[in-house]
Amino acid sequence: MVHVVLIGAGNMGFAMLRMWSRFEHHDLAVVEPNAALRARAAETGTRTYASADDLPVAFQADVAVIATKPQVVGDVVERYSALLADGGFFISVAAGIGIRKMALRAKHPTAIIRCMPNTPAAIAEGMIVCCPSAETTSGQRALAEELLSSVGLVAFVNDEALMDTVTAVSGSGPAYVFHFIEALCQAGVDAGLDDELALLLAKQTVFGAAKLAVEASEPPAMLREQVTSPNGTTAAALDVLMEDGKGLRHLIGMAVQAARRRSVELGS
């Protein structure tokens, strides 16, 4: 039996908890000070507590999952490092807090896996990138992957500096896609469609294209070429979107770099 304590049952924490509550070989506990969020977590059948002080006497966790606001992560690590079982470790999905900062607050050398999920984890379609500390064992890494893969795809990087780029690409990426849907919808409205139909076309087109890109063996560039007839309507549109120095690739590149710079600033 693996003992897991989830600290924080907000949107991301709850998304993970909903999936973990189905695991028969995991013993789950949730610590959430907010009464409404704690009540929501309790509806999954999981034991909930308002604070670490309310946990059972001699409580020990094999995994402590930090899903709190970034500003309290240090305090959480300090408090819960004393509650880890031998070989226990932290998984942190809190944004912007590096491994070194967390390790400095632990009461003893502790394995830490820093993760960057994204919001589609709420429907088990997330992208979660993890960076393990040097102390992390293969068994701890495997357990982290088992837990996190319940809400999406999981990848690992060994260079923590890459987490800023991960944040800029997949962490913030859903917002870029949502804005693209907004823009495509508005373009349809401006060209004569009613609001409801334009939104339906935009959402389903992005969903279908993304699903095809995931399931197809061909790379996205080839899929694009297959849609594009010479001198056709798609080609006319792509002349605008792919214009050198002004097109979508240029704008997305600038957006990712801006997000990455901000991630570095927030983590320093």
Number of C-alpha atoms within 10 A of each C-alpha: 8 13 18 22 27 23 25 24 26 18 14 20 23 21 20 25 22 19 18 22 17 11 12 9 11 14 17 20 23 27 22 24 16 14 11 11 17 22 14 15 26 15 11 15 13 18 16 24 21 16 13 18 10 10 18 9 7 6 13 20 25 21 24 27 27 25 24 21 14 15 12 11 22 16 12 20 25 17 16 21 22 14 20 21 15 10 14 20 26 28 24 26 25 23 21 21 20 20 18 10 14 20 20 14 17 20 13 11 12 22 22 29 25 25 29 21 25 23 21 17 22 18 12 18 15 22 21 25 25 25 25 24 18 12 13 18 14 10 10 22 19 11 15 21 18 13 19 26 20 20 27 19 16 20 13 15 14 12 10 16 12 14 24 23 19 25 24 20 19 20 23 19 19 15 13 15 13 13 12 15 22 16 14 19 23 18 14 18 16 12 10 10 15 13 13 10 13 21 20 12 16 19 18 12 14 16 13 11 14 13 11 14 16 12 9 11 10 12 10 15 9 11 15 15 12 9 12 16 11 10 8 10 11 14 17 13 11 14 11 12 15 14 12 11 9 11 14 15 14 14 13 14 11 12 17 21 16 12 20 21 14 15 19 15 11 12 13 10
